[in-house]
Amino acid sequence: MLSTDKKISIANIELQAWIWLGLPMLLFLYGWMRWWISLPLCALLIYSTARVIIRQRKQPVTERGGETHGRWQDVTVTRSYKMSLLFLFIFLVLIGMGGFFPQHYDYVWRNAVFFDLVRRDWPVVYEAPDPQLMCYYFGYWLPASLVGKATGGLIMPGDIATLFWGFWGMAIGFTFLVSFLGGRTRWWYLPVLLMFGFWDSTIYALFDSKIAEMMGIDDFWQLYSNYMSFSSATQLKIIFNQTIPLWIALPMLWKLRRHPGHMVLLCALLFLFSPLACIGISTAVLFWIARNLKAAMTLENITGLLILAVTGIFYMSNNNASSTHPSRILEWWKILIIGIGFYVLSIGVYLPFVWNLVKRDPTFIIMAATCFILPFLTLGDSDDLGRRATMSLTILLTYATIGQLNKYRSLSKWKRIALPIVLALGITDSATVLYCIPKDIIFNIEHDKYPKHIYMMGKLDDPIVNYHYNNFIADGESLYTKYLMKR
């Protein structure tokens, strides 16, 4: 009997991905750039994206899956697929997206950024006492903040829009994963995606003080945070504004690696959301382009370069961006030892299982080497450049590991035994997220506490209240404020 299940074509998934990634960039160009910059770039972006979409839809169905071993397939809308999206939505609500349930402490700043995007004119400029500019990777919130503005500056409609915007983005990312795995959803795909993690968090939880004492480190957390790899659950709870765009853009970049005709354009859109994560994939992107430079010389990529230029100039206004220097926390050899330990406990424990998938392509090795070097650098007063850059590597390993689980019965006997153990020992980070959901709900009920962090709202530009002031604000004149900023 033939299946009557509907299918989502690869072309349809990519159409949604381009809309999700492109809309915030259009809003950014319109709201932050002078008209003689925004109008041509918006027109070029719309035209270039339309060319890509039309070209992809004209491709024969057999060619739409890209070059990755013919894996990418249209996605069948089965009951498991629908239930996975339902549970994904429930999970996002429970970890605080939308403000209905307790939020992680980092939402203090996330909510303050969103508040000012809704209540203030674009670009967001403060006048107390000298002009200050909000300069942060706020692309994720722009569509939802437009909803807030359209409802008279109300925050709750914007919060609801943020929830559905995040769900749509992560649904696109999950659908890409299902496409990579053959197009049919198994019930365990989403739990493994959310729970996937590395051994480093487990080792840190058990032995952090002993390792710090052995290495002669007073503040081990400050260094370790630069190497630490978050599980997908933790990324969605804390840095959702950066990780959701990565789940969308990385599969598309991976498919483009042999035909980089619009790779720079895609990177430019991703850069608005996740500039630090883009540093982690930059060397791989340059490698792909250099390997097929002739194919990369396109209107789409020229458009991408122009957008990258103006977005980069904007970000360089940030107080932290102008100060990149070698890490001064510890001697280089101590950073090296801890970095080797981190890589053994994170990437190393999975390599025996995924090596056959990654050894044929230098992409993984290039990204791993880049992410190993970055923790030796510090961006301003933040020591998390390496952690942000490693997010892309975590997603690639999630793809590879679930791909191995998908053919579990064909694995060798020792792999069938060892892989579940390796996965189980890496769930400390994500298990903590799940444990905190009921714990935080009960705490808030007992203490009559509002689930949403609101006390930083309207105070983002106050360096006394906001002790991460430099992460969000640009003081004084810059190339952007002098020549590019909308008046």
N, C-alpha and C positions, 0 to 999 in steps of 0.2 A: 504493500500500500504506500503510495507516495505521501511524503510529509506536506502538510499544509501550512507549516510555520513560515512566517514572513522572514525576509532577509534584509539586513542593512548592508548596502554595498560599500566597498572600500571608498569609492568616489564620494558617497554620502557622508561617511565618517570624516573624510578629509575636508569636505565642504564645511561641515560644522566646526572642524578644527580651525580652519582659516578665519571663519567669522568670529570664533571665540578669541583668537589671538589678535585679529586685526582691528576689531571694534575699539578696544582700549587705546590702540595706537592712534586711530583717527581722532578720538577725543583728546588725547594728549597733544597732538599736533595742533588741533584747533584751539585748545584752551591755553597752551603754554607758549606757542610760537607766534611771531609777527605774521601778518596776513600774507606777505610776499614769500614767506617760507611755508606756512601751513597749507595754503591753497594748492600750490604746485605739488607738494609732497603728498597731500591727501589724494589729489587726482592721480598721481603716479602710483600710489599704493593701491587704489581701487582698480586702476587699469591693469597693473601687473598681477594682482591677485586674481582678477577675472580671467586673464590670459592663462594662468596656471590651472585654475579650476576647469575652464573650457578644454584645455589641452588634456587634462587628466580624464575628463568624461568622454573624450573622443578616442582614448586608448582602448584597444580590445580588452575584454574582461580578463583574458589570460595574462596581460601585461601590467595590470594595475597593482599587482601584489608586490612589485619592486623586485629586488635582487637577492633577497635573503632566503636562499634555498627553496624558493617557491612557497614559503610558509603563509604569507598573508592571504587570507580568504575573506569572502563576504561573511558577515556574522548572522547566524540564524537566531531569530528572536524566540527562544525556547522559554519554558517555565523557569528553568534555572537562571537564565539571563535576566528575566524580569524580577525574580526574587533577589538576585544579587544586587540589582540596582536599588530595590526597596531597602535592603539591609544597609547598603552604602549610604543612602539618604538618612536612615535612622542613626547610623553611626556618626555622621557629620553633625546631626542635631545634638546628639548626646555629648559630643566633645566640645560643644560650645558655639558652633557656627550659627549665627543668627541671634545669639544672646539669650536663648531660652533655657539653657542649662549651664552649669558652672564652666567657666572658661579658664584656660591656662593664664598664668601671670603675664605672659607676653602680650595678651590682648589689651593690657593697659595702654600700650603704645599703638597697637593696631586700631583700637577703637578711637583713639585720639586723632590719628591720621584721617580715618573715615569721617569723623565729626567735622573736622576743618574742611575737608573736601566738599561736604554737603553744605555747610553754613557759610563758607567764604567764597569770594569770587576766585576764578581761575585766571592766572596762576595764583596760588595761595601765598600772599605776602603779609608779613606782620610789621607793624610800625611801632616798636616799643624798645628803646627810643630810636634806634637806627633801623632802616629797612632790613628785614630778615626774610629769607625765602624758604618755604618747605621744599626740601630736596631729598627725595626718598623714592624707592621703587614701589610706587603706589598704583601701578597700572591695573592690578587686580580689582581695586575698588572703584575705578572710574565709571563703569556702567551702572553699578548700584548707587553711586553717589549722584548720578544723573537722575535716578528714580527719586532719591531724597529731595533733590532740588525741585523736581517736577511736582512734588507733593507739598511744596511750601516750606522746605527745610526740615521736614519731619524725619527723625532718625529711624523709627521703627520700620516704615516701608522700605527704607534703604537697607536695614538689617535683613529683612526677609528677602530682598532682592540679592543681597550678598550670599545668603544661604543657597538660593536656587542657582545663582551664577556659579558658585563653587561646585554644587552638585552636578550641574551640566558639564563643567569642565572635567571633573573626575570621572563622570560617566563616559565622556569621550575617551579619556585615557584608558579606562577599563575595557572599553570596546576595542580599542587598538590592541590591547593585550590578548583578548579573545580571538581577534583576527589573526594575530601572530601564531596562536596555538591551534589554528585550524578552523576557527569559525563557530564551533559549538562550545557552549559554556558548561563546565562541570561545577558542581556545587561548592567545591573546595577552592576554586580559583581566588575568590575574594578573601576568605579567611587567611590563606597563605600570603596573599599580597599585603594584607594589613599586618600580619604577625611576623613577616620576614624581617630578620635582624641578624646582627653579628655577635660574636663572642666577646668583643671588647667591652660591651656594656655589662655583661655578666661578670667578667673579671674585675672590672672597675667597681661594681657594686660589692663584691666580696673582699677585694684586697686593695682598695684605693689607698688607705693609710699606710699599709706595709710597703707598697710600691713607692709612695712618696718618701717614706723614711729611707728606703734603700737607695733612692736616687738623690737624696739630699735636697728635696724640693719642699718649700714651705707652702706654696699654693698650687698643689698638683692639678686642681680642677681647671685653673686658668690655662694651663698648657694642654691638658687632655682635651678640653673642649674644642681645640683647634683640629684635633685628629678624629674626634668622636664621630661615629656614623649613626644617624638617627634611623630607626625603623620607619616604615611608611606610616604606621599609625601615629607615631610621634611627630613626623613631618606634617601630617594633616592637622594635628592638634595645635602645633606651635607656628610653623612656617608655611602654612597652606598657601599663602599668597605667592610663594616662590615654587613650591613643589608641584602644585596642580598644573601650572603651565609646562613644567618639565615633562610630566606624564603625557602631555599632548604633543609637545614639539619633538621630544627625543625619538619616538618611533618614526616620525616623518623625516627627521634628519638621517636616521639610520638607513631608511629606504633610499635616500638620495645620495648615499655616500659614493656611488659609482657614476652618478649623473647629477652633478651639483648645479644644475641650471637655475635653481631658485633657492639655493642653500643659504646664501647671504641674506636674502629677504626674510627667510624664516628665522634666522639667527637675530636679525634686527628686531623682529617682533618679540622674540623671547627675551631679548636684552632689556626691554622695558620692564618686564616682570622680575627677572632674576639675573641682574648683572654679574653678581659674584659667581653664580653657578655657571654662567656663560664662560667665565675665565677657565673653569675646569674642562670645558669641552672645546675651547678655542684652538688648542694645538691639533686636536683631531680634525676639526673643521678645516684648518689651514692645510693639513695633510691631504684631505679629500680633494680640496680645490687644486692644490699644486699637482696632484696626480692626474687631473683632467682639466687643466687650466683653460683650454679652448672651449670646452662645454660650459665653463663657468662665466664666460664673457657674454652675459645676457642683459637685457633691459631690467629684468627682475632683480638681478644681483646689483646692478648699478643703483636702482631704487633703494635696495637694502643698504648699500654703502652710504648713501646720502642720509637715510634715516638713522643709521648707526652713528653718523657724524654728529647730527644735531642732538640726539639722545645722549651720546657720550659727553658732549660739551655741557649739557644740562647737569649730568651726574658729577662732572668734575668741579662744579660749583660747591658741592657738599664739603663741609669742614673736614671730614675724614679723608675724602678722596685725594686731597692734595698732599697727603703724607703717607707714602708707602715706603717701608724700610725693613731691613732684616729684623727678625724677632729678637727682642732684648730680654726675654723672660729668663732664658737659660743659655748655657754654652751650647754651641751647635752640636757637639757630639752627644749631649744628653737628649736633645731634640731628635737626633738621628736614631738613637737606641729606642726611644719610646715610639718613634714612627715605625721602625721595623717591627716592634712588638704589635703595634696596632694593625699593620698590614697582614701579619701572620694570623692574628685573631679575627680579622674581618674578611679580607679577600682570600687569604691563604687557605682557610678551612673549607672554602667552597670550590677552589680551583680543581681538586681531583675529580669533581663531579661535572664541572662545566668546561673543562679545558678543551674537549673536543669541539665545543661550539665556538670558542673564542680564539683558538690557536691559528685558524686560517685567516684571520683578519687582524691587522695591527691596531685597529681602533681601540680595543680594550686595553692593550699594553700602553698605547700613547696616553690615554686618559688616566690610567693608573699611575704612570710615571709623573704626569703633570700634578695630580692630586697629592703625590708623595712630596713634591718639592714645595708646593704652596704654603704649607704650615711653617716653613722657614721665614715667611714674610708676614708682616703685620700691616694692616690697612688702618691708618689712623690709630685710635686707641682701642680698636676691636681686634681680638685674637681669635676670630672664627672664620677667616678666609678659607682655610683648608676644609673646615666642616661644611661650609656652604658649597664649595666646589665638589665635594665628594657625593652630593646628592645624586648627580647624574650617574655616577658609578654604581650607586646603590640600586637605581632603577634598572640599569643594564643587568646587574647580577640577579635581580628579582625575575626579570624576563628569562634569563638563562636557567635559573634554578627551577622555576615553574615548568619550563620546557622539559627539563629532565624528569620532573615528577609526572609529567603528562605521558611519558613513555616508561613509567616505573617498572612494569612487568618485563620489559626487555633489557633492563639494566642487569649488570652482573650481580651475583649474590651479595658480595661485600658492599656494593653501593646501595642495594635495597635495604641492607641493615643499617649502614652508616648514615645515609642521607637524612632519615627522620631524626636520628640522634643529633646530628649537626644542627638541624633546624630547631629542635627542641631546646638546645643549649643557647640559642640566639634570641629567644623570645622575651628575655628579661625586660627590655625596653618597652616593647609593645604590651606585654602583660601588665606593666605598671600603668599604662594608659587605661586599660580595661578595669584594673583594680580601682583607679581613682574616680571612675564615673560614679558608681554608687556611693563611694566614700565622700566625695565632694557634694553630692546631692543631699545626703543625710546631714552633713555639716552645715550646709546652707539653710536647710529646714530648721535644724536645732537652734541656729543662731539668727534666724530670720534675716538672712543675708541675700542681697540682690545678686542673681547669677552673673550679671554682666559687669565688667570693670568699667567704671565711668569717671573715676576721680581725676584722670589726666585730661579729660575732654576740655578743650579750651585753654589748656596750659602747656601745650606742646612746645611753645616758644619761650617758656620760662626755664632758664638754666638752673634755677634753684630747686624747682619742683621736678623737672625732667633731667635726671642725672645721665641720660643717654642723649642729651641735647645735640651733640655733634653728629649723631647718626642721622638726624632728621632735618637739620637746619643748615642753610648756607648764609654766612655773614658777609657783608661787604660786597663790593663790585666783583664781577667775574666776566669772562668772555660772553657767557650766556646773558647775564643781566644787561650788559652794555649794548649787545648787538642783536640778540635773538628773542629776548623776552617780550611777550605780548604786552602792549601798552593799553 
